[in-house]
Amino acid sequence: RSRDESRRSMSTESKGGSGSAGTTPAMVEDLLLTDAFLIKGRVAGKYHRLKKVLEDFDRSFVTVEDAVMVSLRGNDVVRTPRVQINVKEIILAHELVDMAGDDVQRHLAQDDKSVRIRAFYNGAIQIEIAGRVSPQAYEPARGAGTKYFTMRDPVIRGLNLDGPNDLRLLKGLGYAIVQKNKLSYIYDFS
């Protein structure tokens, strides 16, 4: 399947998971990865692109509606109409929407100076994220103290992305919004 077909098929999730008549499809707009779950759903009250919402968020918990929580450590899947996620727990995020309208993505695409990095999250599970970023994007002082940076064409290792669950959604993402303070080690190949 093409990337566009994959994105269209990822955009809907049936409540209850059975796909039976009488279930209402829930729109999956956002992916959030923590060290316990991949959470799919819609960030409530989203007024801008996801990166801006996360940057501007001044509360401890972000609400995800029509949430599907896929365990990273087993085959458990929790479906709930609403879940609160501590923003400090978010390792990376992604919007399942057309990226062409994203100013950050246009900037990265035009930026000849982007560099390749490998970054490691060293929490409960070991996750590696490799891709292209603006130079020094992971530094706290970069971007006027922003908490997140955008990585283009991320490759995620340390999780079973080929398994039967929805972790495969993390394979082949066009970009990822990565929280700077969740990373422990970075190899910058510039």
Phi, psi and chi 1 to 4 in degrees:
 res  aa     phi    psi   chi1   chi2   chi3   chi4
   1 ARG       -  148.9  -68.0 -172.2  -31.2 -175.9
   2 SER   -75.3  164.9   73.6      -      -      -
   3 ARG   -60.9  -40.1 -178.0  177.0  -84.7 -176.6
   4 ASP   -63.2  -42.7  -69.7  -24.0      -      -
   5 GLU   -63.6  -39.6  -71.8  170.6  -27.9      -
   6 SER   -63.2  -43.7  -64.4      -      -      -
   7 ARG   -63.3  -42.2  -70.6 -159.9 -170.7  -75.9
   8 ARG   -62.8  -41.0  -80.0 -167.5  -65.9  -87.3
   9 SER   -72.2  -26.5   68.8      -      -      -
  10 MET   -77.0  -17.6  -69.6 -173.1  -66.5      -
  11 SER   -73.2  -14.3  -54.3      -      -      -
  12 THR  -125.8  145.8   58.8      -      -      -
  13 GLU  -137.5  132.1  173.6   71.9   27.9      -
  14 SER   -83.3  127.0  175.0      -      -      -
  15 LYS   -61.9  139.3  -73.8 -176.2 -176.4  174.8
  16 GLY    83.3  -16.8      -      -      -      -
  17 GLY    77.0   -7.2      -      -      -      -
  18 SER   -89.2  -21.9   65.1      -      -      -
  19 GLY    72.2   12.6      -      -      -      -
  20 SER   -75.3  162.8   62.1      -      -      -
  21 ALA   -59.4  145.4      -      -      -      -
  22 GLY    94.4  -10.5      -      -      -      -
  23 THR   -89.8  145.7   60.0      -      -      -
  24 THR   -98.6  127.2  -53.9      -      -      -
  25 PRO   -66.3  139.2   10.5  -12.2      -      -
  26 ALA  -107.5  132.9      -      -      -      -
  27 MET   -77.1  125.2 -170.6   68.3  166.8      -
  28 VAL   -98.4  111.6  174.5      -      -      -
  29 GLU  -106.3  -30.2  -66.0  177.9    6.2      -
  30 ASP  -130.8  145.6  -54.8  -57.7      -      -
  31 LEU  -117.8  134.4  -63.4  176.9      -      -
  32 LEU  -129.4  129.2  -57.6  169.5      -      -
  33 LEU  -110.0  124.9 -179.3   67.4      -      -
  34 THR  -115.5 -177.7   68.4      -      -      -
  35 ASP   -82.4    1.2   68.1    1.5      -      -
  36 ALA  -115.5  -34.4      -      -      -      -
  37 PHE  -140.9  152.9  -66.8   99.6      -      -
  38 LEU   -97.5  121.5  169.8   64.5      -      -
  39 ILE  -111.3  125.6  -60.1  134.1      -      -
  40 LYS  -112.2  142.7  -53.5 -176.3  -44.2  178.0
  41 GLY   161.8 -150.1      -      -      -      -
  42 ARG  -125.5  123.6  -75.5 -173.3  -29.0  -83.0
  43 VAL   -67.1  123.2  170.6      -      -      -
  44 ALA   -69.3  141.7      -      -      -      -
  45 GLY    68.2   23.9      -      -      -      -
  46 LYS   -70.8  118.7 -168.7  164.9   72.9  170.3
  47 TYR  -109.8  -11.0   50.7   90.4      -      -
  48 HIS  -141.5 -171.4  -70.8  -68.5      -      -
  49 ARG   -62.0  155.9  -62.4  -58.6  -59.7 -104.5
  50 LEU   -58.1  -41.8 -176.0   56.6      -      -
  51 LYS   -59.9  -44.3 -177.3  175.7 -173.4  -72.4
  52 LYS   -65.1  -41.0 -179.9  152.7  178.7   55.2
  53 VAL   -60.8  -46.1  169.8      -      -      -
  54 LEU   -64.9  -40.1  -67.8  172.0      -      -
  55 GLU   -63.9  -40.4  -73.4  -70.8   -5.9      -
  56 ASP   -85.2   -6.5  -66.7  -13.7      -      -
  57 PHE   -67.9  125.0 -150.7   73.3      -      -
  58 ASP  -114.5   11.7   60.1   -9.4      -      -
  59 ARG  -111.6  169.4  -65.0  177.5   17.8 -154.4
  60 SER   -79.3  -27.1  -63.9      -      -      -
  61 PHE  -125.7  136.3  -69.7   85.9      -      -
  62 VAL  -103.9  140.0   63.3      -      -      -
  63 THR   -96.0  131.2  -58.8      -      -      -
  64 VAL  -116.2  124.3  176.2      -      -      -
  65 GLU   -95.7  154.6  -63.1  174.6  -23.9      -
  66 ASP    50.0   49.4  -64.1  -38.4      -      -
  67 ALA   -82.6  140.6      -      -      -      -
  68 VAL  -121.5  118.7  177.0      -      -      -
  69 MET  -108.8  113.5  -58.7  170.8   60.1      -
  70 VAL  -101.0  119.4  179.6      -      -      -
  71 SER   -66.4  137.7  174.0      -      -      -
  72 LEU   -83.7  -14.6  -59.0 -176.6      -      -
  73 ARG  -107.8    0.7  -65.9 -177.4 -167.3   93.2
  74 GLY  -165.0 -161.8      -      -      -      -
  75 ASN  -101.4   12.8  -65.7  -35.5      -      -
  76 ASP   -70.9  138.3  -64.9  -27.0      -      -
  77 VAL  -131.5  125.4  175.5      -      -      -
  78 VAL  -112.7  126.8  177.1      -      -      -
  79 ARG  -111.1  129.5  -61.9 -179.9 -164.0  -63.1
  80 THR  -148.0  146.2 -179.0      -      -      -
  81 PRO   -65.4  -23.6   -3.7    5.7      -      -
  82 ARG  -159.8  137.3  178.7  178.7  -72.3 -112.8
  83 VAL  -139.5  144.8   65.4      -      -      -
  84 GLN  -100.8  129.6  -53.4  -73.1  -34.3      -
  85 ILE  -120.0  127.3  -56.9  163.6      -      -
  86 ASN   -65.0  123.8 -170.9  -40.8      -      -
  87 VAL   -63.2  -23.2  -68.4      -      -      -
  88 LYS   -68.9  -18.0  -67.9  178.7 -178.2  174.8
  89 GLU   -87.5  -12.4  -63.4  -60.3  -45.8      -
  90 ILE   -74.7  120.2  -61.5  169.8      -      -
  91 ILE   -85.9  -50.4  -61.2  169.0      -      -
  92 LEU  -149.1  162.5   65.6   84.8      -      -
  93 ALA  -141.3  163.2      -      -      -      -
  94 HIS  -157.9  144.8  176.9   76.6      -      -
  95 GLU  -101.2  132.7  -73.3 -179.9  -68.0      -
  96 LEU   -90.2   61.2  -65.7  174.1      -      -
  97 VAL  -133.5  170.6  -65.4      -      -      -
  98 ASP   -62.8  122.6  178.9   16.5      -      -
  99 MET   -79.0   -9.3  -62.7  179.9  -57.5      -
 100 ALA   -61.1  -26.4      -      -      -      -
 101 GLY   -86.8   -1.3      -      -      -      -
 102 ASP   -85.2  118.0 -168.9  -16.0      -      -
 103 ASP   -60.0  -38.8  -69.4  -27.6      -      -
 104 VAL   -62.7  -42.8  172.5      -      -      -
 105 GLN   -65.6  -41.4  -70.3  -56.3  -53.9      -
 106 ARG   -61.2  -41.9  -84.9 -162.4  -56.0  -86.8
 107 HIS   -62.5  -45.6  174.7   70.3      -      -
 108 LEU   -62.8  -40.0  -83.1  175.2      -      -
 109 ALA   -65.1  -32.8      -      -      -      -
 110 GLN   -87.6  -13.0  -64.3  169.8   -6.6      -
 111 ASP   -82.2  102.7 -175.3    6.7      -      -
 112 ASP   -67.5  -15.7  -62.7  -25.5      -      -
 113 LYS   -93.1    8.9  -61.5  174.9 -175.7  158.5
 114 SER   -62.7  149.2   67.8      -      -      -
 115 VAL  -121.3  156.5  -63.3      -      -      -
 116 ARG   -92.7  132.5 -168.5  170.1   56.6   88.7
 117 ILE  -133.6  160.3   68.0  166.7      -      -
 118 ARG  -122.7  126.3  -72.0  174.9   63.1 -166.1
 119 ALA  -123.9  143.1      -      -      -      -
 120 PHE  -119.4  131.3  -65.0   86.8      -      -
 121 TYR   -94.3  127.0  165.6   71.7      -      -
 122 ASN  -117.5   70.4 -167.4   14.5      -      -
 123 GLY  -114.9 -141.1      -      -      -      -
 124 ALA   -60.9  -30.7      -      -      -      -
 125 ILE  -127.5  151.6   55.6  173.1      -      -
 126 GLN   -94.7  116.0 -145.8  167.8    4.6      -
 127 ILE  -120.3  136.4  -61.3  172.6      -      -
 128 GLU  -114.5  136.0  174.9 -171.1  -19.1      -
 129 ILE  -125.9  122.4  -51.5  162.7      -      -
 130 ALA  -122.8  142.4      -      -      -      -
 131 GLY   174.2 -164.1      -      -      -      -
 132 ARG  -109.7  137.0  -62.1 -162.7   67.8   78.4
 133 VAL  -138.4  166.1  -59.1      -      -      -
 134 SER   -65.8  149.1  -66.7      -      -      -
 135 PRO   -54.5  131.9  -25.9   35.0      -      -
 136 GLN    59.8   21.4  -56.5  -71.0  -52.8      -
 137 ALA   -59.0  -26.4      -      -      -      -
 138 TYR   -79.8  -10.0   45.9   82.1      -      -
 139 GLU   -76.4  136.0  -72.1  -68.2  -15.0      -
 140 PRO   -58.6  -35.0  -24.7   33.0      -      -
 141 ALA   -73.3  -21.3      -      -      -      -
 142 ARG   -70.8  137.6  173.6   72.1 -175.5 -144.6
 143 GLY    74.5   34.6      -      -      -      -
 144 ALA    53.8   45.5      -      -      -      -
 145 GLY    76.4   25.9      -      -      -      -
 146 THR   -67.3  151.6   58.5      -      -      -
 147 LYS   -91.6  -16.0  -62.3  175.5  -92.0 -171.3
 148 TYR  -129.9  155.5  -62.0   85.3      -      -
 149 PHE  -134.7  160.3   65.7   91.7      -      -
 150 THR  -103.0  131.0  -56.2      -      -      -
 151 MET  -111.6  128.8  178.0  180.0  -74.8      -
 152 ARG   -89.0  140.3 -170.2  173.8   37.7  159.8
 153 ASP    48.2   56.3  -61.5  -38.5      -      -
 154 PRO   -69.2  144.8   29.1  -35.5      -      -
 155 VAL  -115.7  123.2  175.1      -      -      -
 156 ILE  -108.1  127.6  -59.8  168.7      -      -
 157 ARG  -122.9  155.9  -64.9 -179.2 -173.2   97.0
 158 GLY   106.5   -7.8      -      -      -      -
 159 LEU  -123.3  152.0  -60.4  171.6      -      -
 160 ASN   -81.8   89.7 -177.4    6.7      -      -
 161 LEU   -82.6   -4.4  -57.5 -176.3      -      -
 162 ASP  -104.2    3.3  -65.5  -42.2      -      -
 163 GLY   -73.4 -176.1      -      -      -      -
 164 PRO   -78.6  -11.0   28.8  -34.3      -      -
 165 ASN   -94.8 -175.8   58.9   24.5      -      -
 166 ASP   -77.3    6.5  -73.7  -22.9      -      -
 167 LEU   -62.4  -21.6  -66.8  179.5      -      -
 168 ARG   -62.2  -15.9   65.4 -174.4  168.8  -85.7
 169 LEU   -61.9  -24.3  -67.2  175.4      -      -
 170 LEU   -79.2   -6.8  -64.5  171.1      -      -
 171 LYS   -87.8  128.3 -157.8  172.7 -175.2  179.7
 172 GLY    77.3   24.2      -      -      -      -
 173 LEU   -66.5  145.9  -64.3  177.0      -      -
 174 GLY   -75.1  -28.4      -      -      -      -
 175 TYR  -159.7  164.9   72.8   97.2      -      -
 176 ALA  -139.7  142.3      -      -      -      -
 177 ILE   -96.6  113.0  -57.3  162.6      -      -
 178 VAL  -109.8  132.4 -179.0      -      -      -
 179 GLN   -79.3  123.2 -172.0  167.6  177.8      -
 180 LYS   -59.7  -44.3  -66.7  177.0 -178.4 -177.9
 181 ASN   -80.6    5.1   67.5   -0.4      -      -
 182 LYS   -92.4   -4.6  -63.2  -57.6  -82.3 -173.5
 183 LEU   -98.8  138.7  -58.3  176.8      -      -
 184 SER  -104.3  -35.8  -62.9      -      -      -
 185 TYR  -136.9  140.0  -51.2   98.8      -      -
 186 ILE  -137.2  129.7  -63.6  174.0      -      -
 187 TYR  -102.8  115.2  -64.2  116.6      -      -
 188 ASP  -102.8  117.0 -173.0  -32.7      -      -
 189 PHE   -90.1   13.6  -63.2  100.2      -      -
 190 SER   -77.0      -   61.5      -      -      -
